[in-house]
Amino acid sequence: MDVDEPTHDHAPEAWRKSSYSSGNHNCVEVAIGNAGIGVRDSKLGATSPVLAFGHGAFADFLAAIKDGWFRA
């Protein structure tokens, strides 16, 4: 697993809502920046805390999801 030092460098127009959002307000937004990936709660928008991932760490996270590590 990569260990990255992400920073928050995401412009407001860079945030995209999950394609799995169904209008139930349980959504996340993702932004891709030069330093890494930001994830935030769409309900809170610009006031939401941001989880910041380095590119390698986020790729590892997505791979784990696809491999079924986080099934409910």
N, CA, C and O atoms as CSV, one atom per row, in Angstrom:
chain,resi,resn,atom,element,x,y,z
A,1,MET,N,N,0.847,-1.174,0.000
A,1,MET,CA,C,0.000,0.000,0.000
A,1,MET,C,C,0.892,1.237,0.000
A,1,MET,O,O,1.910,1.276,0.692
A,2,ASP,N,N,0.511,2.230,-0.768
A,2,ASP,CA,C,1.271,3.474,-0.831
A,2,ASP,C,C,0.965,4.345,0.375
A,2,ASP,O,O,-0.163,4.363,0.867
A,3,VAL,N,N,1.953,5.053,0.839
A,3,VAL,CA,C,1.755,6.058,1.877
A,3,VAL,C,C,2.027,7.401,1.232
A,3,VAL,O,O,3.151,7.700,0.829
A,4,ASP,N,N,0.988,8.200,1.140
A,4,ASP,CA,C,1.082,9.490,0.472
A,4,ASP,C,C,0.818,10.600,1.473
A,4,ASP,O,O,0.232,10.372,2.531
A,5,GLU,N,N,1.247,11.778,1.136
A,5,GLU,CA,C,0.973,12.961,1.938
A,5,GLU,C,C,0.017,13.849,1.153
A,5,GLU,O,O,0.459,14.790,0.495
A,6,PRO,N,N,-1.308,13.567,1.206
A,6,PRO,CA,C,-2.249,14.352,0.419
A,6,PRO,C,C,-2.472,15.737,1.011
A,6,PRO,O,O,-2.316,15.953,2.213
A,7,THR,N,N,-2.830,16.645,0.159
A,7,THR,CA,C,-3.230,17.979,0.593
A,7,THR,C,C,-4.572,18.291,-0.037
A,7,THR,O,O,-4.995,17.618,-0.977
A,8,HIS,N,N,-5.233,19.298,0.475
A,8,HIS,CA,C,-6.554,19.689,-0.025
A,8,HIS,C,C,-6.362,20.827,-1.025
A,8,HIS,O,O,-6.174,21.978,-0.630
A,9,ASP,N,N,-6.411,20.505,-2.324
A,9,ASP,CA,C,-6.224,21.522,-3.357
A,9,ASP,C,C,-7.349,21.471,-4.384
A,9,ASP,O,O,-7.108,21.653,-5.577
A,10,HIS,N,N,-8.567,21.225,-3.931
A,10,HIS,CA,C,-9.677,20.998,-4.850
A,10,HIS,C,C,-10.503,22.265,-5.038
A,10,HIS,O,O,-11.035,22.825,-4.079
A,11,ALA,N,N,-10.601,22.703,-6.279
A,11,ALA,CA,C,-11.413,23.867,-6.620
A,11,ALA,C,C,-12.891,23.495,-6.499
A,11,ALA,O,O,-13.258,22.338,-6.705
A,12,PRO,N,N,-13.735,24.463,-6.167
A,12,PRO,CA,C,-15.164,24.166,-5.995
A,12,PRO,C,C,-15.797,23.484,-7.204
A,12,PRO,O,O,-16.663,22.626,-7.038
A,13,GLU,N,N,-15.387,23.844,-8.399
A,13,GLU,CA,C,-15.987,23.249,-9.603
A,13,GLU,C,C,-15.494,21.831,-9.866
A,13,GLU,O,O,-16.008,21.155,-10.758
A,14,ALA,N,N,-14.513,21.376,-9.106
A,14,ALA,CA,C,-13.942,20.051,-9.325
A,14,ALA,C,C,-14.752,18.932,-8.676
A,14,ALA,O,O,-14.548,17.766,-9.013
A,15,TRP,N,N,-15.651,19.246,-7.769
A,15,TRP,CA,C,-16.390,18.224,-7.034
A,15,TRP,C,C,-17.478,17.608,-7.898
A,15,TRP,O,O,-18.239,18.313,-8.561
A,16,ARG,N,N,-17.540,16.259,-7.880
A,16,ARG,CA,C,-18.560,15.518,-8.619
A,16,ARG,C,C,-19.299,14.599,-7.667
A,16,ARG,O,O,-18.682,13.939,-6.831
A,17,LYS,N,N,-20.625,14.553,-7.791
A,17,LYS,CA,C,-21.437,13.685,-6.941
A,17,LYS,C,C,-21.385,12.257,-7.475
A,17,LYS,O,O,-21.289,12.043,-8.683
A,18,SER,N,N,-21.446,11.301,-6.589
A,18,SER,CA,C,-21.429,9.898,-6.956
A,18,SER,C,C,-22.546,9.569,-7.931
A,18,SER,O,O,-23.671,10.047,-7.780
A,19,SER,N,N,-22.236,8.748,-8.935
A,19,SER,CA,C,-23.264,8.322,-9.891
A,19,SER,C,C,-24.269,7.381,-9.243
A,19,SER,O,O,-25.323,7.114,-9.821
A,20,TYR,N,N,-23.963,6.875,-8.054
A,20,TYR,CA,C,-24.881,6.000,-7.334
A,20,TYR,C,C,-25.857,6.784,-6.458
A,20,TYR,O,O,-26.681,6.178,-5.772
A,21,SER,N,N,-25.786,8.091,-6.466
A,21,SER,CA,C,-26.697,8.915,-5.677
A,21,SER,C,C,-28.110,8.763,-6.230
A,21,SER,O,O,-28.329,8.790,-7.441
A,22,SER,N,N,-29.048,8.605,-5.326
A,22,SER,CA,C,-30.428,8.421,-5.770
A,22,SER,C,C,-31.357,9.473,-5.182
A,22,SER,O,O,-32.569,9.267,-5.140
A,23,GLY,N,N,-30.819,10.577,-4.736
A,23,GLY,CA,C,-31.642,11.626,-4.173
A,23,GLY,C,C,-32.023,11.395,-2.725
A,23,GLY,O,O,-32.859,12.125,-2.192
A,24,ASN,N,N,-31.433,10.399,-2.067
A,24,ASN,CA,C,-31.783,10.115,-0.675
A,24,ASN,C,C,-30.880,10.846,0.315
A,24,ASN,O,O,-30.958,10.597,1.518
A,25,HIS,N,N,-30.039,11.731,-0.166
A,25,HIS,CA,C,-29.156,12.566,0.647
A,25,HIS,C,C,-28.058,11.787,1.363
A,25,HIS,O,O,-27.431,12.320,2.278
A,26,ASN,N,N,-27.814,10.557,0.976
A,26,ASN,CA,C,-26.702,9.774,1.515
A,26,ASN,C,C,-25.633,9.662,0.445
A,26,ASN,O,O,-25.325,8.566,-0.023
A,27,CYS,N,N,-25.072,10.791,0.061
A,27,CYS,CA,C,-24.181,10.843,-1.091
A,27,CYS,C,C,-22.801,11.369,-0.701
A,27,CYS,O,O,-22.627,12.051,0.309
A,28,VAL,N,N,-21.853,11.032,-1.528
A,28,VAL,CA,C,-20.524,11.602,-1.390
A,28,VAL,C,C,-20.162,12.316,-2.682
A,28,VAL,O,O,-20.695,12.020,-3.751
A,29,GLU,N,N,-19.241,13.262,-2.555
A,29,GLU,CA,C,-18.677,13.943,-3.703
A,29,GLU,C,C,-17.184,13.670,-3.720
A,29,GLU,O,O,-16.555,13.528,-2.671
A,30,VAL,N,N,-16.627,13.599,-4.910
A,30,VAL,CA,C,-15.215,13.298,-5.091
A,30,VAL,C,C,-14.595,14.370,-5.967
A,30,VAL,O,O,-15.213,14.824,-6.930
A,31,ALA,N,N,-13.376,14.778,-5.641
A,31,ALA,CA,C,-12.625,15.722,-6.464
A,31,ALA,C,C,-11.218,15.179,-6.656
A,31,ALA,O,O,-10.595,14.683,-5.718
A,32,ILE,N,N,-10.730,15.280,-7.876
A,32,ILE,CA,C,-9.381,14.826,-8.196
A,32,ILE,C,C,-8.499,16.050,-8.359
A,32,ILE,O,O,-8.770,16.915,-9.191
A,33,GLY,N,N,-7.445,16.118,-7.564
A,33,GLY,CA,C,-6.501,17.228,-7.643
A,33,GLY,C,C,-5.102,16.723,-7.938
A,33,GLY,O,O,-4.867,15.515,-7.964
A,34,ASN,N,N,-4.188,17.627,-8.155
A,34,ASN,CA,C,-2.805,17.248,-8.439
A,34,ASN,C,C,-2.180,16.468,-7.294
A,34,ASN,O,O,-1.394,15.549,-7.526
A,35,ALA,N,N,-2.518,16.822,-6.067
A,35,ALA,CA,C,-1.909,16.188,-4.900
A,35,ALA,C,C,-2.650,14.940,-4.446
A,35,ALA,O,O,-2.103,14.149,-3.677
A,36,GLY,N,N,-3.891,14.744,-4.907
A,36,GLY,CA,C,-4.634,13.575,-4.469
A,36,GLY,C,C,-6.120,13.697,-4.716
A,36,GLY,O,O,-6.577,14.515,-5.514
A,37,ILE,N,N,-6.865,12.861,-4.009
A,37,ILE,CA,C,-8.306,12.747,-4.160
A,37,ILE,C,C,-8.967,13.230,-2.877
A,37,ILE,O,O,-8.532,12.875,-1.781
A,38,GLY,N,N,-10.018,14.040,-3.009
A,38,GLY,CA,C,-10.801,14.481,-1.865
A,38,GLY,C,C,-12.171,13.838,-1.904
A,38,GLY,O,O,-12.751,13.676,-2.978
A,39,VAL,N,N,-12.698,13.469,-0.741
A,39,VAL,CA,C,-14.034,12.892,-0.613
A,39,VAL,C,C,-14.748,13.675,0.478
A,39,VAL,O,O,-14.195,13.893,1.556
A,40,ARG,N,N,-15.982,14.099,0.200
A,40,ARG,CA,C,-16.744,14.849,1.196
A,40,ARG,C,C,-18.222,14.473,1.141
A,40,ARG,O,O,-18.672,13.836,0.189
A,41,ASP,N,N,-18.964,14.866,2.157
A,41,ASP,CA,C,-20.397,14.639,2.272
A,41,ASP,C,C,-21.119,15.674,1.416
A,41,ASP,O,O,-20.928,16.876,1.603
A,42,SER,N,N,-21.942,15.216,0.482
A,42,SER,CA,C,-22.610,16.159,-0.420
A,42,SER,C,C,-23.658,17.008,0.287
A,42,SER,O,O,-23.967,18.108,-0.171
A,43,LYS,N,N,-24.213,16.518,1.399
A,43,LYS,CA,C,-25.210,17.304,2.127
A,43,LYS,C,C,-24.618,18.606,2.658
A,43,LYS,O,O,-25.302,19.628,2.724
A,44,LEU,N,N,-23.350,18.560,3.032
A,44,LEU,CA,C,-22.711,19.722,3.638
A,44,LEU,C,C,-21.988,20.601,2.627
A,44,LEU,O,O,-21.643,21.742,2.934
A,45,GLY,N,N,-21.757,20.083,1.429
A,45,GLY,CA,C,-21.105,20.857,0.371
A,45,GLY,C,C,-19.777,21.431,0.818
A,45,GLY,O,O,-18.941,20.723,1.379
A,46,ALA,N,N,-19.586,22.709,0.570
A,46,ALA,CA,C,-18.312,23.368,0.843
A,46,ALA,C,C,-17.948,23.392,2.330
A,46,ALA,O,O,-16.782,23.581,2.676
A,47,THR,N,N,-18.932,23.202,3.210
A,47,THR,CA,C,-18.645,23.202,4.650
A,47,THR,C,C,-18.272,21.810,5.172
A,47,THR,O,O,-17.931,21.662,6.346
A,48,SER,N,N,-18.335,20.800,4.317
A,48,SER,CA,C,-18.035,19.433,4.729
A,48,SER,C,C,-16.548,19.245,4.989
A,48,SER,O,O,-15.715,19.779,4.257
A,49,PRO,N,N,-16.213,18.487,6.031
A,49,PRO,CA,C,-14.815,18.070,6.173
A,49,PRO,C,C,-14.438,17.214,4.957
A,49,PRO,O,O,-15.294,16.547,4.377
A,50,VAL,N,N,-13.183,17.235,4.582
A,50,VAL,CA,C,-12.710,16.504,3.411
A,50,VAL,C,C,-11.758,15.398,3.846
A,50,VAL,O,O,-10.800,15.641,4.579
A,51,LEU,N,N,-12.033,14.182,3.387
A,51,LEU,CA,C,-11.078,13.090,3.539
A,51,LEU,C,C,-10.139,13.189,2.351
A,51,LEU,O,O,-10.577,13.119,1.203
A,52,ALA,N,N,-8.859,13.352,2.616
A,52,ALA,CA,C,-7.879,13.524,1.548
A,52,ALA,C,C,-7.029,12.267,1.422
A,52,ALA,O,O,-6.453,11.796,2.402
A,53,PHE,N,N,-6.956,11.728,0.209
A,53,PHE,CA,C,-6.183,10.530,-0.084
A,53,PHE,C,C,-5.131,10.853,-1.126
A,53,PHE,O,O,-5.399,11.625,-2.046
A,54,GLY,N,N,-3.956,10.290,-1.007
A,54,GLY,CA,C,-3.006,10.331,-2.102
A,54,GLY,C,C,-3.531,9.445,-3.223
A,54,GLY,O,O,-4.374,8.581,-2.981
A,55,HIS,N,N,-3.044,9.645,-4.447
A,55,HIS,CA,C,-3.535,8.871,-5.590
A,55,HIS,C,C,-3.360,7.366,-5.383
A,55,HIS,O,O,-4.275,6.599,-5.681
A,56,GLY,N,N,-2.217,6.936,-4.885
A,56,GLY,CA,C,-1.972,5.510,-4.667
A,56,GLY,C,C,-2.865,4.926,-3.599
A,56,GLY,O,O,-3.384,3.821,-3.761
A,57,ALA,N,N,-3.052,5.646,-2.513
A,57,ALA,CA,C,-3.905,5.166,-1.424
A,57,ALA,C,C,-5.350,5.048,-1.885
A,57,ALA,O,O,-6.042,4.104,-1.500
A,58,PHE,N,N,-5.821,5.990,-2.703
A,58,PHE,CA,C,-7.194,5.936,-3.192
A,58,PHE,C,C,-7.370,4.763,-4.162
A,58,PHE,O,O,-8.406,4.098,-4.149
A,59,ALA,N,N,-6.371,4.511,-4.994
A,59,ALA,CA,C,-6.427,3.358,-5.907
A,59,ALA,C,C,-6.499,2.063,-5.105
A,59,ALA,O,O,-7.237,1.150,-5.474
A,60,ASP,N,N,-5.743,1.971,-4.015
A,60,ASP,CA,C,-5.793,0.790,-3.149
A,60,ASP,C,C,-7.174,0.644,-2.509
A,60,ASP,O,O,-7.703,-0.464,-2.415
A,61,PHE,N,N,-7.753,1.752,-2.074
A,61,PHE,CA,C,-9.080,1.758,-1.469
A,61,PHE,C,C,-10.128,1.262,-2.467
A,61,PHE,O,O,-10.958,0.422,-2.120
A,62,LEU,N,N,-10.100,1.769,-3.697
A,62,LEU,CA,C,-11.052,1.330,-4.718
A,62,LEU,C,C,-10.881,-0.151,-5.040
A,62,LEU,O,O,-11.870,-0.861,-5.225
A,63,ALA,N,N,-9.651,-0.618,-5.106
A,63,ALA,CA,C,-9.395,-2.036,-5.367
A,63,ALA,C,C,-9.980,-2.901,-4.251
A,63,ALA,O,O,-10.542,-3.963,-4.519
A,64,ALA,N,N,-9.851,-2.454,-3.004
A,64,ALA,CA,C,-10.404,-3.204,-1.877
A,64,ALA,C,C,-11.929,-3.268,-1.955
A,64,ALA,O,O,-12.522,-4.301,-1.648
A,65,ILE,N,N,-12.565,-2.170,-2.365
A,65,ILE,CA,C,-14.019,-2.168,-2.545
A,65,ILE,C,C,-14.409,-3.180,-3.615
A,65,ILE,O,O,-15.313,-3.990,-3.413
A,66,LYS,N,N,-13.726,-3.129,-4.749
A,66,LYS,CA,C,-14.044,-4.041,-5.857
A,66,LYS,C,C,-13.797,-5.492,-5.481
A,66,LYS,O,O,-14.453,-6.387,-6.014
A,67,ASP,N,N,-12.862,-5.739,-4.572
A,67,ASP,CA,C,-12.556,-7.098,-4.120
A,67,ASP,C,C,-13.501,-7.586,-3.026
A,67,ASP,O,O,-13.391,-8.726,-2.573
A,68,GLY,N,N,-14.434,-6.723,-2.597
A,68,GLY,CA,C,-15.436,-7.134,-1.616
A,68,GLY,C,C,-15.057,-6.975,-0.169
A,68,GLY,O,O,-15.709,-7.558,0.697
A,69,TRP,N,N,-14.039,-6.216,0.127
A,69,TRP,CA,C,-13.595,-6.047,1.521
A,69,TRP,C,C,-14.605,-5.305,2.383
A,69,TRP,O,O,-14.570,-5.440,3.606
A,70,PHE,N,N,-15.496,-4.534,1.795
A,70,PHE,CA,C,-16.394,-3.673,2.579
A,70,PHE,C,C,-17.865,-4.001,2.356
A,70,PHE,O,O,-18.705,-3.102,2.402
A,71,ARG,N,N,-18.187,-5.235,2.121
A,71,ARG,CA,C,-19.585,-5.599,1.901
A,71,ARG,C,C,-20.371,-5.470,3.203
A,71,ARG,O,O,-19.900,-5.824,4.283
A,72,ALA,N,N,-21.589,-4.947,3.056
A,72,ALA,CA,C,-22.464,-4.761,4.238
A,72,ALA,C,C,-23.184,-6.045,4.575
A,72,ALA,O,O,-23.958,-6.085,5.531
